Amino acid sequence: MKVVTETLIDEKETLSPELLKNIHAYWRAANYISVGQLYLRDNPLLKEPLKLEHIKNMLLGHWGTTPGQNFIYTHLNRVIKEYDLNMLYVSGPGHGGPAVVGSTYLEGTYTEVYPNITQDEDGLKKLFTQFSYPGGISSHASPQTPGSIHEGGELGYSLSHSFGAVMDNPELIVACVVGDGEAETGPLATAWHSNKFLNPITDGVVLPILHLNGYKISNPTVLARITHEELEQLFLGYGWIPYFVDGDEPMAMHQVMAATLDKAIAQIHQIKNNAISNENTGRPRWPMIVLKSPKGWTGPKEVDGYKIEGNFRAHQIPLAVSASTPPEHLKILENWMKSYKPEELFDETGKLMPELQELAPKGESRMAANPNANGGQLLRDLRLPDFRNYATTVAEPGADGEGDTYVWGRFLRDVIKENQVKRNFRIFGPDETVSNRLDLIFEATNRQWMAPIVEHDEFLSADGSVVEMLSEHQCEGWLEGYLLTGRHGLFNCYEAFIHIIDSMFNQHAKWLKASAELPWRRKIASLNILLTSTVWRQDHNGFTHQDPGFIDHVVNKKATIVRVYLPPDANCLLSVMDHCLRSYHYVNVIVAGKHPAPQWLNMDEAVEHCTRGIGIWNFASNDQETEPDVIMGCSGDVPTLEILAAVSILREHLPEIKIRVINVVDLFKLEKSTEHTHGLTDADYNALFTANKPVVFAFHGYPWLVHRLTYNRANNVNMHVRGYKEEGTITTSFDMTVLNEMDRFHLVIDVIDRLPQTGTKGVYLKQLLQDKLIEHKHYISVHGKDMPEILNWKWQN
């Protein structure tokens, strides 16, 4: 037996003999139920000898992390009752489903949510059978699991979700179990720094519990193989006070874990009380726990000559049992399950013994019944000012603009002001809020920052509604945790680097999709992602900063979940963002420019246009009394500018050509209504784009996305799309469009090539434009800026 380490723990016998006995029994019950979920479909209480027909035909799931998580959950129940805590449980290890499902079943929450899973023998049978079973539940703490805000299907985000959950939530403690495999991921390693942003007065507390069980799927874990001193120094360096619980002898481990939790909770209360009493917002050192226990603890020691407990082989199903496996495997399983002594844990009907039921908290104090774990229950609408009051004056199309995000920043500033009392709105970003020209918000708030503040720092304070860290992973994870616990928020980011959270977006979109199918899950506020510093205006940063492909990634998700908006000017951005901030249970991706640019629509026109999501721009079209010869489509601010500049060239040189200009704000309008709820019917689409006329379309992103969305439309064969095609460098803004052949000159040439009726006039105009492209290249190489006719171009009605 290993000696139990009692680092920094003075108490020796925190638990009375009776309480120790009952806690150990409760843990055994949780372990028994976990093993039952992995293996059984019948005979749940082992009232008869175990037979192959009692075993599932497919054994799927994970055992290794489960007993340790059961141990933690059992002990957290005690301190919740002892100290009347408001506590949430986050299971970071990827496959802790048996533990979380089993613990929520024992405390009664699971049966309340799923009344058919009764707390008796029949309910146990159903509980066991459904796990990792067709039509059942997954091996993760999925949305189907009461109390879960974090599935763990992809590792690395448990701590950032936990910190997001406690922001502006001062009474909440999140006990976050971090797997030692998970701890090797970049996002998790960075997330330890989240303690530099937590205000002890206005925010809650995260209690990390690093579960060192030594192994991943088939490898040892890094943190389990460094020395105790090195591990302690690591977390001291991160700014935590680590307490260690280390061993494999259950009764001794129970005592040390109980004492450690008591010390941690006492320290948390001391920090909070000191901060509130003395208005001390200095950054404290919060406690954390390092629990070192064997992987697959209490499971089979050895099978077929291979070490199981305390080895990577305990990770998944540690013991294969089927008609094709050695017969003794069935007996090993039976002995394993009987080692928990189920007859002492459950009565004849299958109900947990009364003295064990008493160990669980009651009502909403149960971690799985905590309202924060079903954040829609706590969600309140944002207070939003009237966005129309922030309109840019547009007397005529093409009016000068200050920068779309800068204009919207005034509205956003007042959103913060309106919601400061409720403290239910935050802005997250990777040190780009000022760069993205949202700096007017700092008239209303600051960046929350708990590290030292020195002279000449700007917009930093211990209390603020903006949280910035140069980690897109943390910004996204914090915001997800904030939303999942019933609040509202925004993530602003450079367009090219939002790809860093591609897989995080995947997981959140899947969570929204799955939770929307559960009647007991309430809808949460939408995840709003503002992308700016876009591909067409990253001329100064160059090729590395030029990538509009996140929207391609987004459209892969369910139509019921995702939305993509490309407002062409500031008034449209105001209208779109008001809509997005009011919406629930979507991922809204908004792409907008930040630099001064022409403004096209007054506020009334913008509201009408954005409400439709797509429409003909009458001021730029001349086909009102006849069929168009060509459709000029655009989506995005720079594509809109280039399309309108192309139209002005066509009007001057080929006035007889009938042109229809269509602008797309809501990208999914291009898709069929049978595929996306925002999509147009074929009749409405054909009314706009016609069934047989050429379409020249300038698009903000990769051109094939438009082809993908319109592939089955009647006129797709005539759809010609210009967009970003992976050409870029440090150059002028206009040259970026030239490099990708989305500039006004190429667009006009496209029209000429598709309209043979332009005849000789078209031939001469095409050569003129080709000469213009040569002139452009020469001019920028000499002067380092765009030609005056580009810089000074104005729309003329």
BELJOBEL-V658041 format. One record per pair of residues at least 6 apart in sequence whose C-alpha atoms are under 7 Angstrom apart, sorted by the first residue. I is the first residue (numbers start at 1). J is the second residue. D is the distance in Angstrom with one decimal. If there is no record, write none. Layout:
i=(I;I)
j=(J;J)
d=(D;D)
This chain:
i=(1;1;2;2;3;4;4;4;4;5;5;5;5;6;6;6;7;7;8;9;9;11;12;13;14;14;14;15;22;23;25;26;26;27;27;27;28;29;30;30;30;31;31;32;32;33;34;34;34;36;36;37;37;37;37;37;38;38;38;38;39;39;39;40;40;40;40;40;41;41;41;41;41;41;42;42;43;44;44;44;45;50;52;59;60;60;61;61;61;61;62;62;62;62;63;63;63;63;63;64;64;64;64;64;65;65;65;66;66;66;67;67;68;69;70;70;75;77;77;77;78;80;81;86;86;86;86;87;87;87;87;87;88;88;88;88;88;89;89;89;89;90;90;90;90;90;90;90;91;91;91;92;92;92;92;92;92;93;93;93;93;94;94;94;94;94;95;95;96;96;96;97;97;97;98;100;101;104;104;105;107;109;109;110;111;111;111;116;117;117;117;119;119;120;120;120;121;121;130;130;131;131;131;132;132;140;140;140;141;141;141;141;142;142;143;143;143;143;146;146;147;147;147;147;147;148;149;149;150;155;156;156;156;156;156;157;157;157;158;158;159;159;159;160;160;160;160;161;161;161;161;162;162;162;162;163;163;163;164;164;164;164;164;164;165;165;165;166;166;166;166;167;167;167;168;168;168;169;169;169;170;170;170;170;171;172;172;173;173;173;173;174;174;174;175;175;175;176;176;176;176;177;177;177;177;178;178;178;178;179;179;179;180;180;180;180;180;181;181;182;183;187;187;191;192;193;196;196;196;196;197;197;197;198;199;199;199;199;200;200;200;201;201;201;207;207;208;208;209;209;209;209;210;210;210;211;211;211;212;212;212;212;212;213;213;213;213;214;214;214;214;215;215;215;216;217;217;218;219;223;232;235;239;240;240;240;240;241;241;241;241;242;242;242;242;243;243;243;243;244;244;244;245;245;245;245;245;246;246;246;247;247;247;248;248;264;268;274;275;281;282;283;283;294;294;295;295;295;295;296;296;296;296;297;297;299;299;300;300;300;301;301;301;302;308;308;319;320;321;321;345;345;346;346;347;363;364;364;371;371;372;372;373;374;374;374;375;375;375;375;376;376;376;376;377;378;379;379;379;382;383;383;383;384;384;385;385;387;387;387;387;388;390;391;391;392;392;393;394;394;394;394;397;397;397;397;398;398;398;398;398;399;399;399;400;400;400;401;401;401;401;402;402;403;403;403;403;403;404;404;404;404;404;404;405;405;405;405;405;406;406;406;407;408;408;409;409;409;410;410;412;413;413;413;416;416;417;419;424;424;425;425;425;426;426;426;426;426;427;427;427;427;427;427;428;428;428;428;428;428;428;428;429;429;429;429;429;429;429;430;430;430;430;430;430;430;431;431;431;432;433;433;436;436;436;437;442;445;445;446;446;446;446;446;446;447;447;447;447;447;447;447;447;448;448;448;448;448;448;448;448;449;449;449;450;469;472;472;473;476;479;483;483;484;486;487;488;489;490;490;490;491;491;491;492;492;492;493;493;493;494;494;494;494;495;495;495;495;495;495;496;496;496;496;498;499;509;512;512;513;515;523;523;524;524;525;525;525;526;526;526;526;526;526;527;527;527;528;528;528;528;529;529;529;530;530;530;531;531;531;532;532;532;532;533;533;534;535;535;535;535;536;536;536;537;538;538;539;539;539;539;539;540;540;541;542;542;542;543;543;543;546;548;548;549;549;552;554;555;559;559;561;561;561;562;562;562;563;563;563;564;564;564;564;564;564;565;565;565;565;565;565;566;566;566;566;566;566;566;567;567;567;567;567;568;568;568;569;569;569;570;571;571;571;571;572;572;572;575;575;576;580;593;609;610;613;613;613;613;614;614;614;614;614;615;615;615;616;616;616;616;617;617;617;620;621;621;621;622;622;622;623;623;623;628;628;628;629;629;629;629;630;630;630;630;630;630;631;631;631;631;631;631;631;632;632;632;632;632;632;632;632;633;633;633;633;633;633;633;634;634;634;634;634;634;634;634;635;635;635;635;635;635;636;636;639;639;639;642;642;643;643;645;646;646;646;646;650;668;668;668;669;669;669;670;670;670;670;671;671;671;671;672;672;672;672;673;673;673;690;691;691;692;692;693;694;694;694;695;695;695;696;696;696;696;697;697;697;698;698;698;698;699;699;699;700;700;701;701;702;702;702;703;703;703;703;710;722;722;723;723;724;725;727;727;728;728;732;732;734;737;745;749;752;752;776;779;780)
j=(248;249;247;248;247;246;247;252;253;244;245;246;247;244;245;256;243;244;243;259;260;259;255;255;255;258;259;255;356;74;345;74;356;70;71;74;340;345;70;102;103;67;70;337;340;102;98;99;102;44;128;98;127;128;129;131;59;60;61;131;55;56;59;54;55;56;128;129;54;55;56;125;128;129;54;125;54;121;124;125;342;334;322;317;132;317;132;139;316;317;95;315;316;317;296;314;315;316;317;295;296;314;315;316;96;295;296;96;98;99;296;297;293;99;99;103;258;359;360;361;359;361;361;171;172;173;365;172;173;174;175;367;173;174;175;367;370;174;175;176;367;148;150;158;174;175;176;177;150;176;177;152;158;176;177;178;179;152;178;179;182;140;152;153;154;155;139;140;139;140;141;139;140;141;139;141;145;110;368;111;360;368;369;146;117;118;119;123;123;126;127;350;351;349;350;351;349;350;136;137;137;138;139;138;139;151;152;153;148;150;151;152;148;151;151;511;514;515;368;369;367;368;369;370;373;373;373;484;158;182;182;183;185;187;188;187;188;477;176;178;176;188;191;191;474;477;478;477;478;480;481;174;176;206;481;194;206;478;477;478;479;480;481;482;481;482;485;172;203;204;205;203;204;482;202;203;423;202;203;204;201;202;203;204;204;204;205;204;205;206;207;205;206;207;206;207;208;206;207;208;209;208;209;210;211;208;209;210;211;210;211;212;210;211;212;221;223;216;221;188;189;473;474;474;238;238;283;449;450;451;448;449;450;450;281;450;462;463;272;275;281;272;275;276;287;288;288;289;288;289;290;291;289;290;291;290;291;292;224;290;291;292;293;292;293;294;295;220;221;224;295;221;311;312;312;312;315;312;312;231;242;242;285;285;286;287;288;285;286;287;288;287;288;289;290;260;288;289;290;289;290;291;256;257;290;291;292;291;292;293;253;292;293;293;294;287;286;280;281;462;450;450;451;309;310;309;310;311;314;309;310;314;315;309;310;309;336;308;309;336;307;308;309;308;314;318;329;329;329;330;352;353;352;353;353;369;370;371;377;378;485;486;485;485;521;522;484;485;486;524;486;522;523;524;522;486;486;487;524;419;415;418;419;415;418;414;415;411;574;575;578;603;411;571;603;570;571;602;599;600;601;602;599;600;601;795;598;599;600;794;795;598;599;600;597;598;599;596;597;598;599;596;597;593;594;595;596;597;569;570;573;592;593;594;437;438;592;593;594;437;438;594;570;570;574;438;440;441;440;441;441;440;441;444;425;444;444;425;487;488;487;488;489;465;466;488;489;490;465;466;467;489;490;491;466;467;468;475;479;490;491;492;467;468;469;475;491;492;493;468;469;470;471;472;475;493;468;469;470;493;439;492;532;533;594;594;459;464;465;459;460;461;464;465;466;459;460;461;464;465;466;467;468;460;461;462;463;464;465;466;467;460;461;462;462;475;500;501;501;491;489;524;525;524;524;525;525;528;527;528;529;528;529;530;529;530;531;530;531;532;531;532;533;534;531;532;533;534;547;548;545;546;547;548;550;550;561;561;585;561;521;584;585;584;585;583;584;585;583;584;585;586;587;588;586;587;588;580;587;588;589;588;589;590;589;590;591;590;591;592;591;592;593;594;593;594;593;545;546;547;548;638;733;736;733;545;546;729;730;731;732;733;730;731;730;728;729;730;728;729;730;728;701;702;701;702;705;562;562;676;677;585;586;587;586;587;588;587;588;589;588;589;590;666;667;668;589;590;591;665;666;667;590;591;592;635;636;665;666;573;592;636;637;665;636;637;640;599;600;637;599;601;602;603;606;606;607;610;607;610;610;588;637;615;665;664;665;666;669;663;664;665;666;669;662;663;664;660;661;662;663;661;662;663;661;659;660;661;658;659;660;658;659;660;658;659;660;657;658;659;693;658;659;660;693;694;695;659;660;661;689;694;695;696;643;659;660;661;662;695;696;697;661;662;663;695;696;697;698;640;643;662;663;664;697;698;699;663;664;665;698;699;700;699;700;698;699;700;743;744;698;744;744;744;745;747;748;748;676;678;679;678;679;680;679;680;709;710;679;680;709;710;679;680;681;682;679;680;681;715;714;715;715;718;718;718;719;754;718;719;720;719;720;721;751;720;721;722;721;722;723;742;721;722;723;723;724;723;724;723;724;725;721;722;723;724;716;741;742;740;742;740;740;739;740;736;739;785;786;786;743;769;766;758;762;787;787;786)
d=(7.0;6.7;5.6;6.4;6.2;5.3;4.7;6.9;6.8;6.8;6.0;5.2;7.0;6.7;6.5;6.6;6.3;5.7;6.5;6.7;6.3;5.9;6.9;6.0;6.0;6.3;5.6;6.1;6.3;7.0;6.8;7.0;6.1;6.2;6.0;6.2;5.3;6.2;6.0;5.8;6.1;5.9;6.7;6.1;6.2;5.8;4.8;6.0;6.0;6.9;5.6;6.5;6.9;4.0;6.7;5.6;6.5;6.6;6.1;7.0;5.6;5.9;6.3;5.8;4.7;5.7;5.9;6.4;5.5;5.8;5.7;6.1;5.9;4.5;4.7;5.8;6.2;6.7;6.2;5.5;6.8;6.2;6.6;7.0;5.8;6.8;6.5;5.5;5.8;6.3;5.8;5.8;3.9;5.8;5.9;6.3;5.7;5.4;6.2;4.9;4.1;4.9;4.2;6.4;6.2;6.3;6.5;5.6;6.5;5.1;6.4;5.8;6.9;6.1;5.5;7.0;6.6;7.0;5.6;6.2;6.7;6.8;5.7;6.4;5.2;6.2;6.3;5.8;4.7;5.6;7.0;6.0;6.3;4.7;6.1;5.1;6.6;5.9;5.1;6.1;6.1;6.7;6.3;6.6;7.0;6.2;4.7;6.1;6.9;6.3;5.2;5.8;5.0;6.9;5.3;4.9;5.9;6.4;6.2;4.6;6.3;6.3;4.4;5.5;6.7;6.0;5.6;4.8;6.9;5.7;6.5;4.6;4.3;4.8;6.7;6.5;6.4;5.4;6.0;6.4;5.6;6.2;6.2;6.4;5.4;5.7;6.9;7.0;4.4;6.2;6.2;6.9;5.5;5.5;4.1;4.8;5.8;4.3;4.4;6.0;5.2;6.4;7.0;5.1;5.9;5.8;6.4;6.4;6.1;6.8;4.7;6.9;6.8;4.6;6.9;6.4;6.5;5.5;5.1;6.9;6.1;3.5;6.0;6.6;4.9;5.8;5.7;6.4;6.7;5.4;5.5;7.0;5.5;5.3;4.7;6.4;6.1;6.2;6.8;7.0;6.5;6.6;6.0;5.8;5.7;4.8;5.1;5.1;5.3;6.2;4.1;6.1;6.6;6.5;6.1;6.9;6.3;6.1;7.0;3.9;5.9;6.9;4.3;4.5;4.6;4.8;5.7;6.0;5.7;4.5;6.2;4.8;6.2;6.9;5.6;4.7;6.0;7.0;5.1;5.1;6.7;5.3;4.1;3.8;5.5;4.9;6.4;5.8;4.7;5.7;7.0;6.4;4.8;6.0;6.1;4.8;5.9;6.9;6.1;4.8;5.9;6.0;4.7;5.9;6.6;6.8;6.0;4.7;5.9;6.1;5.2;6.8;6.7;5.9;5.3;6.2;6.5;5.4;5.8;6.9;6.0;5.8;6.9;6.5;6.5;6.4;6.9;6.6;5.1;5.8;6.2;5.1;5.2;6.7;6.4;6.8;6.4;6.9;5.6;6.2;6.5;6.5;6.0;5.7;6.7;5.6;5.1;6.3;6.0;4.7;5.7;6.7;6.2;4.7;6.0;6.2;4.9;6.1;5.9;7.0;5.9;4.6;6.5;5.8;5.2;5.0;4.6;5.6;5.5;5.1;6.6;5.1;6.7;5.2;6.4;6.0;5.9;5.2;6.6;7.0;6.6;6.5;5.8;5.2;5.4;5.8;6.5;6.2;6.1;4.7;6.0;6.0;4.9;5.5;6.6;6.9;6.2;4.8;6.0;5.9;4.8;6.1;6.4;6.2;6.1;4.8;6.1;6.0;4.6;6.2;6.4;6.4;5.7;5.8;6.5;5.8;7.0;6.9;5.9;6.4;6.5;5.3;6.4;6.4;4.4;5.9;4.6;6.1;6.3;5.0;6.3;5.1;7.0;5.8;6.9;5.9;6.6;6.2;6.1;6.6;6.1;5.3;4.9;5.1;5.2;6.7;6.9;7.0;5.8;5.9;5.9;5.7;4.4;5.3;6.1;6.8;5.0;7.0;6.4;6.9;4.7;6.9;6.2;6.7;6.2;6.4;5.3;4.0;4.0;6.4;5.3;4.4;5.1;4.8;6.1;5.2;4.4;6.0;6.9;6.9;7.0;5.8;6.1;5.6;6.8;7.0;6.6;6.5;6.1;6.9;6.8;6.6;6.4;5.7;6.0;6.9;6.3;6.4;6.6;6.9;6.3;5.0;6.3;4.3;6.3;6.9;4.8;5.1;5.2;6.3;5.4;5.4;5.1;6.9;6.3;5.0;6.1;5.1;5.1;5.4;5.8;4.6;6.9;6.8;4.8;4.5;4.0;6.1;6.0;4.2;7.0;6.8;5.8;5.4;6.0;6.4;6.9;6.4;5.0;5.1;5.6;6.5;6.3;6.8;5.9;4.8;5.7;6.2;6.0;6.9;6.4;6.3;4.1;5.9;6.9;6.7;6.1;6.6;4.9;5.9;6.3;4.8;5.1;4.9;5.8;6.8;4.8;6.6;6.3;4.8;6.3;5.6;4.9;6.0;5.9;5.0;5.8;5.4;6.8;6.1;4.8;6.6;6.7;4.9;6.8;5.7;5.6;5.2;6.0;5.2;4.9;4.3;5.7;5.7;6.7;6.8;5.3;5.9;5.7;6.5;6.4;6.9;6.4;6.5;6.3;6.3;6.5;5.5;6.0;4.7;5.5;6.1;4.5;6.4;6.2;5.7;4.9;6.2;5.0;6.4;4.5;5.5;6.9;6.2;5.4;5.2;5.0;4.4;6.6;6.1;5.6;5.9;5.6;5.2;5.4;6.9;6.5;6.5;6.0;7.0;6.5;6.5;6.0;6.4;6.2;6.7;5.7;6.9;7.0;5.1;6.1;6.3;4.9;6.1;5.9;4.7;6.0;6.4;5.3;6.5;5.7;5.4;5.2;6.8;4.8;5.5;6.1;5.3;6.9;6.3;5.4;5.7;4.6;6.2;6.9;6.0;6.7;7.0;6.4;6.5;5.9;6.3;5.6;5.6;5.3;6.5;4.4;5.6;5.9;4.7;4.7;4.6;5.6;6.8;6.3;4.7;6.1;6.9;6.0;4.8;6.2;6.2;4.9;6.2;6.1;4.9;6.1;6.0;4.8;6.4;5.9;5.3;5.6;6.5;6.6;6.5;6.7;6.9;4.4;5.7;6.1;6.9;6.5;6.2;5.9;6.3;6.3;6.8;5.0;5.1;5.6;5.6;5.3;6.7;6.1;6.4;4.3;4.2;4.9;4.6;7.0;6.9;5.1;7.0;6.4;6.7;6.4;6.8;6.9;5.1;6.8;6.9;4.7;6.1;5.7;4.9;6.2;6.2;4.9;6.2;6.0;4.8;6.0;6.1;5.7;7.0;6.2;4.8;6.4;5.4;4.7;6.0;6.0;5.1;6.4;6.2;5.0;4.8;6.5;5.3;6.3;6.2;6.8;5.2;5.3;4.1;6.6;5.4;6.6;6.4;7.0;6.9;6.8;5.6;5.9;5.0;6.9;6.4;5.9;6.8;6.6;6.5;6.7;6.4;6.4;6.2;5.0;4.6;6.7;5.8;4.5;5.8;6.6;6.7;5.5;5.7;6.8;6.9;5.6;4.4;6.5;5.6;6.0;6.9;6.2;5.5;4.7;5.5;5.7;5.6;6.6;5.1;5.8;6.0;4.8;5.4;6.0;6.3;5.1;6.1;6.5;6.7;5.3;6.5;5.9;5.3;5.9;6.0;4.9;6.0;6.5;6.3;4.6;6.2;6.8;6.9;6.0;4.7;6.2;6.0;5.1;5.8;5.8;4.7;5.8;6.9;6.1;4.3;6.2;5.2;6.6;6.4;5.0;6.2;5.4;4.7;5.7;5.8;4.9;6.3;6.6;5.1;6.1;6.5;5.1;5.1;5.7;6.0;5.8;4.9;6.6;6.2;5.8;4.5;6.6;6.3;5.6;6.9;6.8;5.9;5.6;5.5;4.2;5.5;6.0;6.6;6.0;6.1;4.8;6.5;5.0;5.9;4.8;5.4;5.9;6.8;4.0;5.0;5.2;7.0;5.6;4.8;5.6;7.0;6.7;4.9;6.4;6.7;5.9;4.9;5.9;6.5;5.0;6.0;6.9;6.1;4.6;6.0;5.9;4.9;5.9;6.4;6.9;6.0;4.9;5.9;6.9;5.6;5.5;5.4;4.9;6.1;5.5;5.7;4.8;6.6;6.2;6.8;5.2;6.7;5.8;5.6;5.8;5.9;5.8;6.2;6.7;6.0;6.4;6.7;4.8;5.6;5.7;6.5;5.8;6.7;6.5;5.7)
